[in-house]
Amino acid sequence: MDRSRMNSVLQTLEKVIANRNSRQGLQSEDIQTLRYCTSKLLQYVQTQEKIYKDNLVQHPSNIDNLLITLESADDAMVIQNIVDILQEYVGKTHTSKRASVLVSHGATQILFALMVSEARDSPDELIVNIHSLLGKLGPKDRKFGVKARLGQALPVTLSLIRNHSQNFRILTPSLTVLKLYASNAVNASYLGKNGAISHLFKVLSVCGRKHLSILKMALDTLVSLVKTKSNSARAIGHGGVPTLLAMFSDWHRIDTKNRHIGLRKAILNVLKNITNLKSGRKAFMEAEGIRILYNACQETLQCRELESVIFIASLIMRKCFPRNRLPLSTVRSPFLFPLPQSDFHIPEGASIHISII
């Protein structure tokens, strides 16, 4: 494949867009041309040669033309091809620089709008691919959560998780995006009202001891959601405290080589946020949380790797332990300690004379 061929395809794409603007619409032959152009571009960027991906950004108009086509095209094949091209362009590793390029060209808003418009009629495969791409763009977009809310994309992601709570191929990109949504406080409140807490606990129960990356993402998302009091109350009402304590005990017992410390910390961080509420502390006490965490800490005191786990557990125990009054009739100590005398000591009853010069 020659680099000049790719440039020729990009020029053809630009001409189609120019014709569309002049005629204010796409003709049937334009659709065929777009299908051909996007299919050839996808072939080029799917090769292992870095030169083809770099060629896309040599001229800023190339990315703009792809995004304009994605925004305006109604053809399923064209849309799927462009989403796949953008995914291949961003890549699987070292995605930061290329993701930043797409964000700067406004790809986030276009993808949210596309996801919402295609959610009802398009196959789940396209929606999943859009989520996968958004999961790579989100960390580079500071207003990602706000754009998602304004673009009405939150219900689409929630619906995808609700309908595919046991499909781990779909859950991976969906939870990645949901975690990015939940970092925004307003989004967290909206997601809680619309059942995100119950969906996440369902995912936790399905994961078990397998699918650890999905389990960790679900827990991290819960950590963000239960920072609000309303979501903490929902988690308590859902029976989340006994569930999380049982999960912590299970991982403490089986993780003898301390390979999954991050999971245990995530579980404890959820409990730490939940126990900020009085009802959360009560549920923690009723589930014998202090005994479970105390015994776990006692068993791992000599392990330096688990110091961070012990620290979080001690914060939760200090917060939840019942406060009792000391059995004293007065705050005065029954012991008296004479203070050592100094040169400036004034005996009791002595008068003080101050001379003013």
C-alpha positions in Angstrom: 0.0 0.0 0.0 1.3 3.4 -1.0 0.9 6.4 1.2 -0.2 8.4 -1.8 -3.2 6.1 -2.2 -4.3 7.0 1.3 -4.0 10.7 0.5 -6.1 10.1 -2.6 -8.8 8.5 -0.6 -8.8 11.4 1.9 -9.1 13.9 -0.9 -12.1 12.0 -2.3 -13.7 12.1 1.1 -13.1 15.8 1.3 -14.7 16.3 -2.2 -17.8 14.3 -1.1 -18.2 16.6 2.0 -17.8 19.7 -0.2 -20.5 18.4 -2.6 -22.8 17.6 0.3 -22.5 21.2 1.6 -23.2 22.7 -1.8 -26.2 20.4 -2.5 -27.3 20.3 1.2 -27.5 16.6 1.2 -26.0 13.3 0.2 -27.0 11.5 -3.0 -27.0 7.7 -3.4 -23.7 7.8 -5.3 -22.2 9.8 -2.5 -23.2 7.1 0.0 -21.4 4.5 -2.2 -18.3 6.7 -2.4 -18.3 7.2 1.4 -18.6 3.4 1.9 -15.6 2.9 -0.4 -13.5 5.6 1.2 -14.1 4.6 4.8 -13.5 0.9 4.0 -10.2 1.7 2.3 -9.1 4.0 5.2 -10.0 1.3 7.7 -7.8 -1.1 5.8 -4.9 1.3 5.8 -5.0 2.1 9.6 -5.5 -1.6 10.5 -2.0 -2.4 9.2 0.8 -2.4 11.7 2.6 0.5 10.0 2.5 3.6 12.1 2.9 5.8 9.0 -0.8 5.4 8.0 -2.1 6.5 11.4 0.3 9.5 11.5 -0.9 10.5 8.0 -4.4 11.1 9.4 -3.2 13.9 11.6 -0.7 15.5 9.2 -3.5 17.8 8.0 -6.1 18.7 10.7 -8.8 18.7 8.1 -8.5 14.9 7.8 -9.8 14.3 11.3 -12.4 17.0 10.8 -13.7 15.4 7.6 -14.1 12.1 9.3 -16.0 13.6 12.2 -18.2 15.7 9.9 -19.0 12.5 8.0 -19.7 10.6 11.2 -22.0 13.4 12.4 -24.0 13.7 9.2 -24.0 10.2 7.6 -27.1 8.0 8.0 -25.6 4.9 6.6 -24.8 2.2 9.2 -21.8 0.9 7.3 -20.2 4.3 7.0 -20.8 5.0 10.7 -19.3 1.6 11.7 -16.3 2.1 9.5 -15.5 5.6 10.9 -15.9 4.4 14.5 -13.5 1.6 13.8 -11.1 3.9 12.1 -11.0 6.2 15.1 -10.5 3.2 17.4 -7.6 2.0 15.3 -6.2 5.5 15.3 -6.3 5.9 19.1 -4.8 2.3 19.5 -4.8 0.0 22.5 -1.6 1.3 24.3 -0.1 4.7 24.7 -3.4 6.3 23.7 -2.9 9.7 25.5 -1.6 11.8 22.6 -4.0 10.6 19.9 -6.9 10.7 22.3 -6.1 14.4 23.1 -6.1 15.1 19.3 -9.6 13.7 18.9 -10.9 15.5 22.0 -9.5 18.8 20.7 -11.5 18.3 17.5 -14.8 17.8 19.4 -15.0 14.0 19.0 -16.5 13.6 22.4 -19.7 15.5 21.8 -20.2 13.9 18.3 -19.8 10.4 19.8 -22.3 11.1 22.6 -24.8 12.5 20.1 -24.3 9.5 17.8 -24.7 7.1 20.7 -28.0 8.6 21.8 -29.4 8.7 18.2 -28.3 5.1 17.4 -29.2 3.6 20.8 -32.7 2.4 19.8 -32.3 1.1 16.2 -28.6 0.1 15.9 -27.1 -3.2 17.0 -25.4 -3.3 20.4 -22.1 -3.9 18.6 -22.0 -0.3 17.4 -22.9 1.1 20.8 -20.3 -1.0 22.5 -17.6 0.2 20.1 -18.6 3.8 20.8 -18.3 3.1 24.5 -14.9 1.6 24.0 -13.7 4.7 22.1 -15.2 7.0 24.7 -13.4 5.1 27.4 -10.1 6.1 25.8 -11.1 9.8 25.2 -12.7 10.4 28.7 -9.5 10.7 30.7 -8.3 13.4 28.3 -11.5 15.4 28.4 -11.9 17.5 31.6 -15.6 18.1 30.8 -16.4 14.6 29.9 -19.0 14.1 32.6 -20.8 17.4 31.8 -20.9 16.6 28.1 -22.3 13.2 28.8 -25.1 14.6 30.9 -26.0 17.4 28.5 -25.9 15.0 25.6 -28.3 12.7 27.5 -25.9 9.8 27.2 -26.2 8.6 30.9 -29.4 6.6 30.4 -27.9 4.8 27.3 -24.9 3.5 29.3 -27.1 2.5 32.2 -29.5 0.6 29.9 -26.5 -1.2 28.4 -25.3 -2.4 31.8 -28.8 -3.3 32.9 -29.5 -5.4 29.8 -26.1 -7.1 29.7 -25.2 -7.6 33.3 -23.7 -11.0 32.6 -22.0 -10.2 29.3 -18.5 -9.4 30.3 -17.4 -8.4 26.8 -20.0 -5.6 26.9 -19.5 -4.7 30.6 -15.8 -3.8 30.2 -16.3 -0.7 28.0 -19.6 0.2 29.6 -18.2 0.2 33.2 -15.1 2.1 32.0 -17.4 4.9 30.8 -19.7 4.7 33.8 -16.8 5.2 36.1 -15.9 8.4 34.2 -19.5 9.6 34.5 -19.5 9.0 38.3 -16.5 11.2 39.0 -19.0 14.2 38.5 -21.1 14.8 41.6 -24.2 15.8 39.6 -23.9 12.7 37.4 -23.4 10.5 40.5 -26.7 11.8 41.9 -28.6 11.2 38.6 -27.1 7.7 38.3 -28.1 6.8 41.8 -31.7 7.9 41.3 -31.9 5.7 38.1 -30.7 2.5 39.7 -27.0 2.4 39.1 -26.3 1.2 42.7 -28.5 -1.9 42.3 -27.0 -2.6 38.8 -23.5 -2.5 40.2 -24.2 -4.8 43.1 -25.7 -7.2 40.6 -22.5 -7.1 38.6 -20.5 -7.7 41.8 -22.5 -10.8 42.5 -22.1 -12.1 38.9 -18.3 -11.6 38.8 -17.5 -13.8 41.9 -13.8 -14.6 42.0 -13.4 -14.3 38.2 -13.3 -11.3 35.9 -11.2 -9.3 38.3 -10.8 -6.2 36.0 -14.6 -5.9 35.8 -15.0 -6.4 39.6 -12.4 -3.7 40.3 -14.1 -1.3 37.9 -17.5 -1.9 39.5 -16.0 -1.3 43.0 -14.2 1.9 41.9 -17.5 3.2 40.4 -19.3 2.4 43.6 -16.6 4.4 45.5 -17.4 7.4 43.5 -21.2 7.0 43.6 -21.4 6.6 47.4 -19.6 9.8 48.1 -23.1 11.4 48.1 -25.3 10.8 51.1 -28.3 9.8 49.0 -26.3 7.1 47.2 -24.9 5.8 50.4 -28.4 5.5 51.8 -29.4 3.5 48.6 -26.4 1.2 49.1 -27.4 0.6 52.7 -31.0 -0.1 51.8 -29.8 -2.5 49.1 -28.0 -4.6 51.8 -24.7 -3.4 50.6 -22.8 -3.4 53.9 -23.1 -7.2 54.7 -22.4 -8.0 51.0 -19.2 -5.9 51.0 -18.1 -7.3 54.4 -18.6 -10.9 53.1 -16.7 -10.0 50.0 -13.8 -8.6 52.0 -13.7 -11.7 54.2 -13.6 -13.9 51.2 -10.8 -12.1 49.5 -8.8 -11.8 52.8 -9.1 -15.6 53.1 -8.2 -16.6 49.6 -5.7 -13.9 48.6 -2.8 -15.4 50.6 -0.1 -14.1 48.2 -1.5 -10.5 48.3 -1.9 -10.2 44.6 -5.3 -8.4 44.8 -4.6 -5.8 47.4 -6.4 -3.2 45.2 -9.6 -5.1 45.4 -9.6 -5.2 49.2 -8.8 -1.5 49.3 -11.7 -0.7 46.9 -14.1 -2.7 49.1 -12.9 -0.8 52.2 -13.2 2.5 50.5 -16.8 1.8 49.6 -17.4 0.9 53.3 -15.6 4.0 54.4 -17.9 6.3 52.4 -21.0 4.4 53.5 -20.2 4.6 57.2 -20.2 8.4 57.0 -23.9 8.0 57.6 -25.3 7.1 61.0 -27.5 4.4 59.3 -24.3 3.1 57.6 -22.5 2.8 61.0 -25.5 1.0 62.4 -25.6 -1.5 59.5 -21.8 -2.0 59.9 -22.2 -2.8 63.6 -25.1 -5.1 63.0 -23.1 -7.0 60.4 -20.3 -7.5 62.9 -18.0 -5.3 60.8 -15.7 -4.4 63.7 -15.0 -8.0 64.5 -14.4 -8.9 60.9 -12.0 -6.0 60.2 -10.2 -6.3 63.6 -9.5 -10.0 63.1 -8.3 -9.3 59.5 -6.0 -6.6 60.8 -4.6 -8.8 63.6 -3.7 -11.5 61.1 -1.8 -9.2 58.8 0.0 -6.8 61.3 3.4 -8.1 60.3 2.8 -7.7 56.5 4.1 -4.4 55.2 2.3 -4.8 51.9 -1.0 -4.6 53.7 -0.3 -1.4 55.7 -2.6 0.6 53.4 -5.4 -1.9 53.9 -4.9 -1.9 57.7 -5.0 1.9 57.7 -8.3 2.2 55.9 -9.8 -0.6 58.1 -8.6 1.2 61.3 -10.3 4.5 60.0 -13.6 2.6 59.6 -13.3 0.9 63.0 -12.5 4.2 64.8 -15.5 5.8 63.1 -18.0 3.0 63.9 -16.9 2.0 67.4 -19.5 3.1 69.9 -18.6 6.0 72.0 -18.9 5.4 75.8 -18.5 7.8 78.7 -15.6 7.1 81.1 -16.9 5.7 84.5 -15.8 8.8 86.4 -17.8 11.1 88.6 -15.5 14.1 87.9 -13.0 15.1 85.3 -10.4 15.8 88.0 -7.7 13.2 88.4 -7.6 11.3 91.8 -3.8 11.8 91.8 -2.0 15.0 92.7 1.4 15.9 91.2 3.3 18.7 92.9 4.9 21.0 90.3 8.7 21.8 90.7 9.3 25.2 92.2 11.2 27.9 90.2 12.8 31.2 91.0 9.6 32.9 89.8 7.4 30.8 92.1 5.0 32.8 94.2 3.8 31.1 97.4 0.0 30.9 98.0 -1.3 33.9 100.0 1.7 36.1 99.2 0.9 39.6 98.1 2.3 40.8 94.8 3.9 44.3 94.8 4.4 45.9 91.5 6.5 49.0 91.4 6.0 51.4 88.5 8.9 53.6 87.6 
